[in-house]
Amino acid sequence: MIPNHQSEFPTHRYAIFFAVLVAFCLSSSAGFSDQTGTSSIQNLLRNRIEAGGVPANIFVGEEPIYTSVALPLFYGRRIYKPAWVSDQGPLDSAEDQLKMIREVDREGLRREDYHLVKLETILAQIRADRERQILPDPRRLVDLDLLLTDSFLILGSHLLTGRVDPKTVDPQWHINPRAGDLSLILEQALASVQIGAALRTLIPDHAGYQRLRRELARYRVISARGGWPMISEGPNLKQGDSSAAVSILQRRLAAEGYLENYLPEKESYFDDRLDRALRKFQLQNGLEVDGILGAHTRKALNMTVDDRIRQIIANMERWRWLTHDLGSRYILVNIAGFYLEVIDDGRLQMSMKVVVGKPYRRTPVFTATMTYLVFHPFWHVPARIASEELLPKIKRDAAFLGREKIRVFEGWGAEAIEINPAEVDWQKITAADFKFHFSQDPGPQNALGRTKFMLPNPFDVYLHDTPARELFGKTQRAFSHGCIRIEKPLELAAYLLKNDPNWPHEKIRRTLTGSVMPEQTVKLPEPIKVHVIYWTVWLGADDQIYFSADIYDRDKILEAALDQPPPGH
């Protein structure tokens, strides 16, 4: 947060300020001589920054300088030499920086966060003085230099690591942001007079981000045209129906681009073209694709265009939280989109549906390295699941443990002792005094299926098969305890082991489709990065934009944070 100043200079710095003011007044009385050149601006800069304290508390009028740490370090490195001005006025680099600020809305950022109005006001004053053949006031040049430096550093920070610190709005985001020395980047940009180029290198260059950038511009055009109509509550609509509501549905889908070659003269009839358009909308919005305008589809259609814009901006921000280099070969899991992709050398190798954590057992966002897999695994039931979820089932059904082939132990590791569950009075056991360890044998009933894919991480989250295959037929798939259930375990195992001569495809198939075998751990010939992320808007493999429900209610929190002024840096 920005401290609440009562004055541009703290009280204990008045002596320094007075000395600077006297020195400036003396130089002014002699006219603009050597004393009012760059060295004078340099001295004024030094005193302005030193007067700000540590961390620096600097204002230009009522405009705060946000980079209270990076800015003093930048000027200290260059012995307070001005970066953007000379005694004659602003350098060309100043206009380059303003051009970048004017364009930041393309990145889902806000121009007002980078001093645009104040900068343009100061530049207009300098231009007016120049027209009257008056040299710029050095104090005004210092203001300009400070604001331009601050705007570069804060914008560079936003492009490099995001406008919001992810951990302040999403405690389950565990991917470390990129790092970079923005002061050094600014020095190099000034030396080469390549301000715009330097900042543009910080923008994510992934195709997914670039497509969101274009979609943001497209939806802003739709907004400028008045958006789209809302669809009132009413009976379900489907192909063959004819009513005034069909007309509104057609106009709604046409406005967003789902219905091409819109024909107003047929707008009251639900024809096959409208059916295809509605199905496309349902597919790209994570809905059941049935061609029926029902309650869930109506709710999605009634999201306003401004809601869409905010959603796109929030997901552009999430891109900035990621490393620029995902790797040439990796697995990507989108929690909110319920899908997994395998990428190799920039090309999609396979994709599949996934089941992720329930809203109260959320799958975290993180990056890890998959190093091995396990065929026919045991499931060592986490204590919390055993005591909170399985214990009530045992109390209701004495045969539950035997039917599910779950064995009961006291203790862990070498000290664990298997006990007969029939000898335990489960009705007297509570979650608070639960001291047992459950282990489910391999087999068709095993909760992990026949394969688990291990990526060591602090959250004990991994990818695995599942016997509950019916869940992959659902559009919303948040049913797990946090781990990621995958639709195609055989195909993924075959891909990961393709360079291991001991595991040809047919052997993997027999292992996973034959009789139950002993648990077997297989080291991958090549470890692979796994990025588990959370996007509610993304670019699909078919080059289409997809939207999903915000299953963990993360978008609104992020959107609210993005509405706040930038914090100090």
Secondary structure, 3 states (H helix, E strand, C coil): CCCCCCCCCCHHHHHHHHHHHHHHHHHHHCCCCHHHCHHHHHHHHHHHHHHCCCCCCCEECCEECCCCCHHHHHHHHCCCCCCCEECCEECHHHHHHHHHHHCHHHHCCCHHHHCHHHHHHHHHHHHHHHHCCCCCCHHHHHHHHHHHHHHHHHHHHHHHHCCCCHHHHCCCECCCCCCCCHHHHHHHHHHHCCHHHHHHCCCCCCHHHHHHHHHHHHHHHHHHCCCCCCCCCCCCECCCCECHHHHHHHHHHHHHCCCCCCCHHHCCECCHHHHHHHHHHHHCCCCCCCCCECHHHHHHHCCCHHHHHHHHHHHHHHHHCCCCCCCCEEEEEECCCCEEEEEECCEEEEEEEEEEECCCCCCCEEEEEEEEEEECCCEECCHHHHHHHHHHHHHHCCCHHHHCCEEEEECCHHHCEEECHHHCCHHHCCCCCCCEEEEECCCCCCCCCCEEEECCCCCCCCEECCCCHHHHHCCCCEEECCCEEECCHHHHHHHHCCCCCCCCHHHHHHHHHCCCCCCEEEEEEEEEEEEEECCCEEECCCCCEEECCCCCCCHHHHHHHHCCCCCCC
